[in-house]
Amino acid sequence: MAALHGLYPDSIMKIIQILSLLFLALLLNTCISPFNANAPYEVDGLVISGTLTTTTGLQEVELRRPAAFTTASINYGVKDAKVWIVDNQGNKQDFVADQVNAGFYFPADKKYIAEKGKTYILHVLTQDQSKYESAPETVKAVAPIKNVYTEEVTTTDAGLGKVLSGYNILLDTEDPATKGDYYRWSWKHFESISFCKEVYAFPSRARTATLTAFSCCELPCWDIDRCYKNCTNIMSDVLINGKSISRHPILSIPYCSTDYYVEVQQRSITKDAYDYWQAVEQLSANNGSIFDVAPAAIRGNMSCINDAKKTAFGFFEVSDVQERGFFIKRSEVKNRAVLQRCPPSPTNIELFTCEPCRESAYRTKVKPKYWTK
């Protein structure tokens, strides 16, 4: 390069140097392989959540397969699997698929329940002939519920002063003197409904559909709401063995002038189940639930017994259950109420297109156990 100074002026030399550097950069770039960010479309694993209890109506198995990593928090319900439970005496109970919500399976015998002291194993056979099996789980008795009650939650409003904003649902129980008791609390909210389907239409020149009406519902019918995310709600008696458990939080609800019906379950769980739900609790604080994409799933007591390469996530839990159901009289308030936070009421109902109340994991025409209205 130095020899060229005698042939060209300095201005020409600067241009030659710049072009040389650009050529070198282009040459280096062609030697680098591009990074392929394409994730696999589907993960070769299955998320299995099974629940067997001593109380009717609380038995279910949910099967889901994680979606692509690029579709976070999306998963697919697994259809057409064979699901059954066998106890330590060889008794078998088949589970059938929910016809409305893909991935849910319920006992063929709706009165089927677990028995205290018995041991159970969950079996799942998918369409590709993969066989999944749980570790044996034994039902242990749970302490009775002493009391379930509500407490008003108040806030301070600049203009109104102390006002009611919602309710906390709390529980009291007594832990037995025996060591090694583990608890999990859950709940179900039933809402009586008069419409079953939302009707959408495309307004003039609109590209997206909008909600225009509601179809009425064959009565009676109830929607079912239950805890799904960030609500493992577990406890060990390591630090409170033989003592009272008081004011344990179950659920918080906003203020609305209508009554609120809820069923609260207190469950016994095994040490393995407690460890599993504790891991879920730590993870779901950031990710949501056990049904998130595969990197967020947690190995439990399920395994694929005919193909070690297939991964099984989730847990099969067996529990003795103590249950309470009651109405919260939200219209009977001690403090001044703030603006209501009630579900929106339909403004346009199609009276002549009533929909059937289809039984599913989230809807029922069967009257809730403790419904007194």
Buried (B, 14 or more C-beta within 10 A) or exposed (E): EEEEEEEEEEEEBEEEEEEEEEEEEEEEEEEEEEEEEEEEEEBBBBBBBBBBBBBEBBBBBBBBBBBBBEEEEEBEBBEEBBBBBBBEEEEEBBBEBBEEBBBBBBBEEEEBBBEEEBBBBBBBBBEEEBBBBBBBBEBBBBBEBBEBBBEBBBEEEEEEEEBBBBBBBBBBBBBBEEEEBBBBBBBBBBBBBBBBBEBEEEEEEEEEEEEEBBBBBEEBBBBBEBBEEBBBBBBBBEEEBEEEBEEBEBBEBBBBEEEBBBBBBBBBBBEBBBBBBBBBBEBBEEBBBBBBBBEBBBBBBBBBEEBEEBBBBBBBBBBBBBBBBBEBEBEEBEBEBBEEEEEEEBEEBBEEEBBEBBBBBBBBBBEBEBBEE
